[in-house]
Amino acid sequence: MEIKIINTNADDENYLKEIIKIYRGNKKLSKNILNDILKQGHLSILEFIDITIMLSDVPIFCQRQIMRHRHFSFAERTLRIKPKEKIKTFNHPNYFIKEQIKMGRVKYDILIDENFNSEEARCVLPLGTLTNFIMKGNLRTWVEFLQKRFCRHAQKETRDIAEEIYCQLLIDFPLVINFFNDKCYNHTKLCDKCIREI
C-alpha cells in the first residue's frame, strides 16, 4: 500500500495567517489563536484547503468503506482493461481467507484464458483485489474522515490506511491536525514514520 499527497492548494501556516487576518484582524498566527477559533467550532476555515491524495494497492473492501465518505471526489483505476498479470490481491494474514482470495483470482485467470474479455471476467474477482484511486477533499473533510476511520472501532486494514493519511497530513498541516489529535482520534500510537517526521 502506498499513500501520497499529490496536490494541495495551500500549506498550513501561510493559509492560516491569511484566515486569521480576515477572521480576527491583523493578529499573528499562533497555536492559541488557532485553537480558540477551532474550539469555537468555526471549522469552515478549513474548507479552503484542498488536498488530493493518491492511494495505491488498497484492497477493494477498504476502498468501499473509504468511498462512503461522500464529500470527497474520487477517481479509480478501472479493472476492465487491466491485463491479468497486473492484477494484485491482498495478502491476508489468515491462511483460509488468503486461499479464498487466490481462488477468485484463479477463476478470473481461467476466464481470461478461455477468451472472455476482462470486462466480463472481472465479475469473479474478490473484494481482496487491490485497486488504485485518487481522493480529493478539503481539510475539514479529511479531519472528519480521520475521526471515523483512524479509530479503534474501524476495521484494521482501513485504520492502517487512515493512519498513513494522518501521518501525511500531520507533516503538512501540523497546527490543525495536532488540535484535533487530542480531541478526536482514538488511535493508540503513532506509526514510526510519523514519529520520525515530527
Buried (B, 14 or more C-beta within 10 A) or exposed (E): BEBEBEEBEBEBEEBBEEBBEEEEEEEEBEEEBBBEBBEEEEBEBBEBBBBBBBBBEBBBBBBEBBBEBEEBEBEBEEBEEBEEEEBBBBEBEEEEEBEBBBEBBEBBBEBBEEEBEBEEBBEBBBBBBBBBBBBBBBBBBBBBBBBBBBBEEBEEBBBBBBBBBBBBBBBBBBBBBBBBBEEBBEBEEBBEEBEEBE
